[in-house]
Amino acid sequence: MNFEQEVVRGGDAERIMNDPLVQAALAEMEASVVDKIAACPPENEKYQQKLCMMLGVVRIFRQIFRSHIETGRMAVEQLADQKKPPRFGVF
C-alpha cells in the first residue's frame, strides 16, 4: 500500500472511530461485557473466559482502528518529507 492509500485509509478509520454512533456502540458493548463479568459466578469459569474473550475482541477492534489512524498520520508526514527539496551534505 502506498502513502496516499494509507492516508485515505487512516482518514476513513478516524472518521469511523469518531462517529458518535460507533463510539456509543463500542462503549455499550464494553460496558455490557464488563457488567456480565462482574455478575458472573466465580465457579462459572468457562463463561468468564468467553466474556473476557469478548472484551478482548472489542479492545482489539479499537486498537486496529487506532493503528490505521496512526499509520495514516505517519504517511502524511512521509509524503511531506518527500516533497521537501533534497538536502546536500555528508549526512
N, C-alpha and C positions, 0 to 999 in steps of 0.2 A: 504494500500500500504506500503511495507516495504522500508527501507532506500535505498537499492540497486535500487529498481524500481524508487524511487524519484530522485536518482542521474541520472539515464538514462533519465528519463522524463525531468529533468532540463537541461541536456546536449542537448537533442533534441530541447527543446524550445529555448535555447540560439543559437544553430546553425540556426534555422529558423529565429529568430529575427535579427541575424547578417548577414543574406543573403542579399546582395545588392539589389536584385530584390524585396524582401519583404519590405525592408526599403524604397525603392523608391515608391513602390505601396502604402504603408501606408501614406507616405509624400504627394503623389499626391492626395490621397483620402481626406486627411485632408485639404490640401490647396484648393482643389476644393470646398469642402463644406464651408470653411471659405469665399471664394470668393463669393459663392452664397448667403451666409448670408449677406455679405456686400452689395450686389447688390439688395437684396430683398426689395421691397417697404414696408415701415413701416405698412401700412394698411393690408398687407397680413400676418396676424398673424398665420394662420394655416400652411402656407408654412414655415414660420420662425420656428415654433415649430418642424415641421418634419425635417428641416435641423439641428436644434440643437440636435434632437434625433440621427440623422445620425452621427454627430460629436461625440456624446457621445458613440456610438457603436464602432467607430474607437478607441477611447481612452480606452474603456473597453477591447477591444481586446488586445491592448498593455499591459494593466495592468494585464490581465490574464496570458499572457506570462511572464511578469516580476515576477509575483507571483510564477510560476512554476520554473523559474530560481533561485529565492531566496530559494525556498523550496529545490531544488536540492543542492544548496551550503550548506544549513544547514544540509542536510542529509550527505554530505561529512564529515562535522565536527562531526556529531553524530557517524558515522562509525569509524572515527579516535579515538574518545573518547572511543568507545567500545573496540578498540584494545589495549588501554593503560592498563598496569597492574593495578590491584586494589590497592588503597592506604589504608593503615591501619591507624586507628586513631579514634578519637572521632567523627569527622565530615567527 
